[in-house]
Amino acid sequence: MAEKGRRDFCITCRKETEYLLQKKDILRNIKDKDYIFAITVAVCAECGEEMSIPGLIDKNVQEIDKQYRAAQGLVSIDDIEKLMNIYKIGKAPLSLALGFGEVTIPRYLEGQVPSKEYSDVVKSALASPAYMKRKLMENQGRLTYAAYKKAMAAADSIESLFSVSGKMLRVIAYVFEKMEEVTPLMLQKLLYFIQGIYSALYGKAIFEEDCRAWIHGPVYPDVYDLFRDFKYNPIDDARFALLKGTESALTDDEKRVIDLVVNTFGMYGGKVLEKITHNEEPWVEARKGYGDSIPSSELLPKERIRKYYIAVNRKYGIDTEDGLRRYIHDMLDKAS
């Protein structure tokens, strides 16, 4: 789509004119093979000719590099930086940890295109903490003790992510993508609402994990363990960079329900969401016989949650944001 409102000098018109940023396909031959790349061009809004504007050549180089790497299945500079961030390791130590020469990763970060063999090593490290741990152990003698211990601790922490299902991880990653700040308490309640609403609308659970009736409302214990160190603070977890871009693994229906919940329940803090769940039948029934301050870990059966939200849907129409807002309003009135 063209972008209006920018101006520069057009050599054809011989004056400053407004220009549009558009995409253009170009043919390039690299290593005796033809590739078509989509690059950004500036087009004069008056004469239609292409214009040379500051920074555009650099942008085109980056666009071609990114598309070439994608076509060849090679890691990007972003992928390498992501790996460094996740494992809390510098560029030279990362080179050594992966079994490369000390300057290999620094050169890749400067734009050198990696070989397929070396690219696959980086991709494997990015995809699997177990693989990264093996590489760290293989090359421990090439690293300082501090760098080795820090990277191994990060790998252990990342492995703990996989204590929950892949679908749960992707739902959490999508929630993080949609919201600026999420505390552990908020996340627990949002996951519960997502499960209940999705199962009511589509007749099946969105993820396999079971929910428990804790003092402060419904909780997924394995998810609690993942983020317990954040306590009441917003979650800022570099480990989830591993899942960035994997939202395509969620169906349109799954993303639709998550969007519904984020756009409604997500407007409230964790304590407010806790009040709502404390007035919902599944949690109340599971906590029957327990005093307010007595811990419990009673199961909140998926089927009970589903049936409750089916009834809520009949009354409020929770397949829409307006319906969910009416439900939230009534539950908060009940809680007050």
C-alpha positions as CSV (number, residue, x, y, z in Angstrom):
1,M,0.0,0.0,0.0
2,A,1.3,3.5,-0.8
3,E,2.2,5.8,2.0
4,K,1.4,9.5,1.5
5,G,2.6,12.7,3.1
6,R,6.4,12.5,2.5
7,R,8.3,14.9,0.2
8,D,11.7,14.9,-1.5
9,F,13.3,16.3,-4.7
10,C,12.2,14.6,-7.9
11,I,14.8,14.9,-10.7
12,T,12.2,14.4,-13.4
13,C,9.9,17.2,-12.1
14,R,12.9,19.3,-11.0
15,K,11.2,20.3,-7.8
16,E,10.2,18.9,-4.4
17,T,7.2,16.7,-4.6
18,E,5.2,14.3,-2.5
19,Y,6.1,10.6,-3.0
20,L,4.5,7.3,-2.4
21,L,6.3,4.2,-0.9
22,Q,5.3,1.1,-2.9
23,K,6.5,-2.4,-3.4
24,K,8.2,-3.5,-6.6
25,D,9.4,-6.9,-7.7
26,I,13.0,-7.1,-9.0
27,L,15.0,-10.0,-10.5
28,R,18.4,-10.8,-9.1
29,N,20.8,-13.5,-10.0
30,I,22.8,-14.9,-7.0
31,K,25.2,-17.8,-7.5
32,D,23.8,-18.6,-10.9
33,K,20.2,-18.7,-9.7
34,D,17.4,-16.2,-10.3
35,Y,15.4,-14.8,-7.4
36,I,12.5,-12.3,-7.4
37,F,12.7,-9.9,-4.5
38,A,10.0,-7.4,-3.3
39,I,11.7,-4.1,-2.5
40,T,10.4,-0.7,-1.5
41,V,10.6,2.1,-4.0
42,A,9.6,5.8,-3.8
43,V,7.4,7.0,-6.6
44,C,6.7,10.6,-7.4
45,A,3.0,11.4,-6.9
46,E,3.1,13.9,-9.8
47,C,5.0,12.2,-12.6
48,G,5.1,8.6,-11.5
49,E,8.8,8.1,-11.8
50,E,10.9,6.5,-9.2
51,M,12.8,8.8,-6.8
52,S,16.0,8.4,-4.9
53,I,15.4,9.2,-1.2
54,P,17.8,9.0,1.8
55,G,18.1,5.6,3.4
56,L,16.2,3.7,0.6
57,I,19.2,1.8,-0.7
58,D,20.1,0.5,2.7
59,K,16.5,-0.5,3.2
60,N,16.5,-2.4,-0.1
61,V,19.7,-4.2,0.8
62,Q,18.1,-5.3,4.1
63,E,14.9,-6.4,2.3
64,I,16.9,-8.5,-0.3
65,D,19.1,-10.0,2.4
66,K,16.0,-11.0,4.5
67,Q,14.2,-12.5,1.6
68,Y,17.3,-14.4,0.3
69,R,17.9,-15.9,3.7
70,A,14.2,-17.0,3.9
71,A,14.4,-18.5,0.4
72,Q,17.5,-20.5,1.4
73,G,16.3,-21.4,4.8
74,L,19.1,-19.5,6.5
75,V,19.0,-17.8,9.9
76,S,18.5,-14.0,10.0
77,I,20.5,-11.5,12.0
78,D,17.3,-11.2,14.2
79,D,17.5,-14.9,14.9
80,I,21.1,-14.7,16.0
81,E,20.4,-11.7,18.2
82,K,17.4,-13.6,19.6
83,L,19.7,-16.5,20.5
84,M,22.1,-14.2,22.3
85,N,19.3,-12.6,24.2
86,I,17.7,-15.8,25.3
87,Y,20.9,-17.5,26.5
88,K,22.4,-14.3,27.9
89,I,25.6,-14.8,25.9
90,G,27.8,-12.4,23.9
91,K,28.6,-12.8,20.2
92,A,32.1,-14.1,20.6
93,P,31.2,-16.6,23.3
94,L,28.2,-17.8,21.3
95,S,30.5,-18.5,18.4
96,L,32.7,-20.6,20.6
97,A,29.8,-22.3,22.3
98,L,28.4,-23.4,18.9
99,G,31.8,-24.8,17.8
100,F,32.6,-21.9,15.4
101,G,35.6,-19.7,15.2
102,E,35.5,-16.7,17.6
103,V,34.7,-14.1,14.9
104,T,32.1,-16.1,13.0
105,I,29.0,-14.8,14.8
106,P,30.3,-11.2,14.8
107,R,30.7,-11.5,11.0
108,Y,27.2,-12.8,10.6
109,L,25.9,-9.9,12.7
110,E,27.7,-7.5,10.3
111,G,25.8,-9.0,7.4
112,Q,27.9,-12.0,6.2
113,V,25.6,-14.7,5.0
114,P,26.2,-18.0,6.8
115,S,26.6,-21.4,5.1
116,K,23.7,-23.8,5.3
117,E,25.7,-26.0,7.6
118,Y,26.4,-23.2,10.1
119,S,22.9,-21.8,9.7
120,D,21.4,-25.1,10.7
121,V,23.5,-25.2,13.9
122,V,22.1,-21.8,14.9
123,K,18.6,-22.8,14.0
124,S,18.9,-26.0,16.0
125,A,20.2,-24.0,19.0
126,L,17.3,-21.6,18.7
127,A,14.7,-24.4,18.4
128,S,15.9,-26.7,21.2
129,P,17.4,-25.9,24.6
130,A,18.5,-29.5,24.8
131,Y,20.6,-29.1,21.7
132,M,22.0,-25.8,23.0
133,K,23.0,-27.6,26.3
134,R,24.8,-30.3,24.3
135,K,26.8,-27.7,22.4
136,L,27.6,-25.8,25.6
137,M,28.9,-29.0,27.2
138,E,30.9,-30.0,24.1
139,N,32.6,-26.6,24.0
140,Q,32.8,-25.8,27.7
141,G,36.6,-25.7,27.6
142,R,36.5,-22.8,25.1
143,L,34.3,-20.6,27.3
144,T,35.0,-18.7,30.4
145,Y,33.4,-20.3,33.5
146,A,31.1,-17.3,34.0
147,A,29.8,-17.4,30.4
148,Y,29.3,-21.2,30.5
149,K,27.3,-21.1,33.8
150,K,25.1,-18.2,32.7
151,A,24.2,-19.8,29.4
152,M,23.6,-23.2,31.0
153,A,21.3,-21.6,33.6
154,A,19.4,-19.9,30.8
155,A,19.1,-23.3,29.0
156,D,17.8,-25.0,32.1
157,S,15.2,-22.2,32.5
158,I,14.1,-22.5,28.9
159,E,13.7,-26.2,29.2
160,S,11.2,-25.6,32.0
161,L,8.9,-23.9,29.4
162,F,8.3,-27.3,28.0
163,S,6.6,-28.5,31.2
164,V,3.4,-27.2,29.6
165,S,1.9,-28.1,26.2
166,G,2.9,-26.4,23.0
167,K,-0.6,-25.1,22.6
168,M,-0.5,-23.5,26.0
169,L,2.8,-21.9,25.2
170,R,1.5,-20.4,22.0
171,V,-1.7,-19.1,23.7
172,I,0.5,-17.4,26.3
173,A,2.9,-16.0,23.6
174,Y,-0.1,-14.6,21.8
175,V,-1.5,-13.0,24.9
176,F,2.0,-11.4,25.5
177,E,2.0,-10.2,21.9
178,K,-1.5,-8.5,22.3
179,M,-1.0,-7.0,25.8
180,E,1.6,-4.4,27.0
181,E,1.7,-5.7,30.6
182,V,0.5,-9.0,32.1
183,T,1.1,-10.0,35.7
184,P,1.1,-13.7,36.7
185,L,-2.2,-13.3,38.4
186,M,-3.8,-11.7,35.4
187,L,-2.4,-14.4,33.1
188,Q,-3.9,-17.2,35.1
189,K,-7.3,-15.7,35.0
190,L,-7.1,-14.8,31.3
191,L,-6.1,-18.4,30.5
192,Y,-9.1,-19.6,32.5
193,F,-11.5,-17.3,30.6
194,I,-9.9,-18.3,27.2
195,Q,-10.4,-22.0,28.0
196,G,-14.0,-21.5,29.2
197,I,-15.1,-19.3,26.3
198,Y,-13.4,-21.4,23.7
199,S,-14.8,-24.7,24.9
200,A,-18.3,-23.2,25.2
201,L,-18.2,-21.8,21.6
202,Y,-16.4,-24.7,19.9
203,G,-17.1,-27.8,22.0
204,K,-13.6,-28.7,23.0
205,A,-10.7,-27.5,25.1
206,I,-8.2,-25.1,23.6
207,F,-5.3,-26.6,25.6
208,E,-4.9,-29.8,27.6
209,E,-3.8,-28.5,31.0
210,D,-6.1,-28.9,34.0
211,C,-7.1,-26.0,36.2
212,R,-7.1,-26.0,40.0
213,A,-9.2,-24.0,42.5
214,W,-6.6,-22.1,44.5
215,I,-7.4,-19.4,47.1
216,H,-7.0,-16.6,44.6
217,G,-9.1,-18.2,41.9
218,P,-8.4,-20.7,39.0
219,V,-4.8,-21.5,38.5
220,Y,-2.8,-23.7,36.1
221,P,0.0,-24.9,38.4
222,D,2.6,-25.6,35.7
223,V,2.1,-22.1,34.3
224,Y,2.3,-20.7,37.9
225,D,5.7,-22.4,38.3
226,L,7.0,-20.8,35.0
227,F,6.4,-17.3,36.2
228,R,6.5,-17.5,40.0
229,D,9.6,-15.4,40.2
230,F,7.7,-12.4,38.7
231,K,5.4,-12.4,41.8
232,Y,3.1,-9.3,41.4
233,N,5.2,-7.7,38.7
234,P,4.5,-7.6,34.9
235,I,6.0,-10.6,33.2
236,D,9.1,-9.7,31.0
237,D,10.3,-13.1,29.9
238,A,13.0,-13.3,27.3
239,R,12.4,-17.1,26.9
240,F,9.2,-16.3,25.0
241,A,11.3,-14.9,22.2
242,L,11.6,-18.5,21.1
243,L,7.9,-18.5,20.2
244,K,7.8,-15.1,18.5
245,G,6.2,-15.6,15.0
246,T,4.6,-18.9,15.9
247,E,1.1,-17.5,16.2
248,S,0.4,-19.2,12.8
249,A,0.2,-22.4,14.9
250,L,-3.0,-21.1,16.4
251,T,-6.2,-21.4,14.4
252,D,-8.3,-18.4,13.4
253,D,-11.0,-19.5,15.9
254,E,-8.4,-19.8,18.7
255,K,-7.0,-16.3,17.9
256,R,-10.5,-14.9,17.8
257,V,-11.3,-16.1,21.3
258,I,-8.0,-14.9,22.7
259,D,-8.7,-11.5,21.1
260,L,-12.2,-11.5,22.6
261,V,-10.8,-12.1,26.1
262,V,-7.8,-9.7,25.8
263,N,-10.1,-6.9,24.6
264,T,-12.6,-7.3,27.4
265,F,-11.2,-9.1,30.5
266,G,-7.7,-7.8,29.6
267,M,-8.8,-4.3,30.5
268,Y,-8.8,-5.2,34.2
269,G,-6.1,-6.0,36.7
270,G,-5.5,-9.4,38.3
271,K,-7.4,-8.6,41.5
272,V,-10.5,-7.6,39.6
273,L,-10.4,-10.7,37.5
274,E,-10.0,-12.7,40.7
275,K,-13.2,-11.2,42.0
276,I,-15.1,-12.3,38.9
277,T,-13.9,-15.9,39.2
278,H,-14.8,-16.0,42.9
279,N,-18.4,-15.5,41.8
280,E,-18.4,-18.1,39.1
281,E,-20.0,-21.5,39.9
282,P,-17.1,-23.8,39.0
283,W,-14.7,-22.2,41.4
284,V,-17.3,-21.8,44.2
285,E,-18.3,-25.5,43.9
286,A,-14.7,-26.7,43.9
287,R,-13.9,-24.6,47.0
288,K,-17.0,-25.7,49.0
289,G,-15.9,-26.7,52.5
290,Y,-12.8,-24.5,52.5
291,G,-12.4,-21.3,54.5
292,D,-11.4,-18.2,52.7
293,S,-7.7,-18.5,53.8
294,I,-7.5,-22.3,53.5
295,P,-5.4,-23.5,50.6
296,S,-6.8,-26.0,48.2
297,S,-5.9,-27.7,44.9
298,E,-9.3,-29.1,43.9
299,L,-9.7,-29.9,40.2
300,L,-11.8,-27.5,38.1
301,P,-13.0,-30.1,35.5
302,K,-12.8,-28.9,31.9
303,E,-16.4,-30.2,31.3
304,R,-17.7,-28.2,34.3
305,I,-16.1,-25.0,33.0
306,R,-17.4,-25.6,29.5
307,K,-21.0,-26.2,30.8
308,Y,-20.9,-23.0,32.9
309,Y,-19.8,-20.9,29.9
310,I,-22.4,-22.5,27.6
311,A,-25.0,-21.2,30.1
312,V,-23.3,-17.8,30.2
313,N,-23.3,-17.7,26.4
314,R,-27.0,-18.4,26.2
315,K,-27.7,-15.4,28.5
316,Y,-25.1,-12.9,27.3
317,G,-23.8,-14.0,23.8
318,I,-20.1,-14.2,24.7
319,D,-19.0,-14.7,21.1
320,T,-19.0,-10.9,21.0
321,E,-17.1,-8.2,23.0
322,D,-20.4,-6.5,23.9
323,G,-21.8,-9.7,25.3
324,L,-18.6,-10.3,27.3
325,R,-18.7,-6.7,28.6
326,R,-22.3,-7.2,29.8
327,Y,-21.2,-10.4,31.6
328,I,-18.2,-8.7,33.2
329,H,-20.4,-5.7,34.4
330,D,-22.9,-8.0,36.0
331,M,-20.3,-10.1,37.7
332,L,-18.5,-7.1,39.1
333,D,-21.9,-5.8,40.4
334,K,-22.4,-9.2,42.1
335,A,-18.9,-9.0,43.6
336,S,-19.4,-5.5,45.1
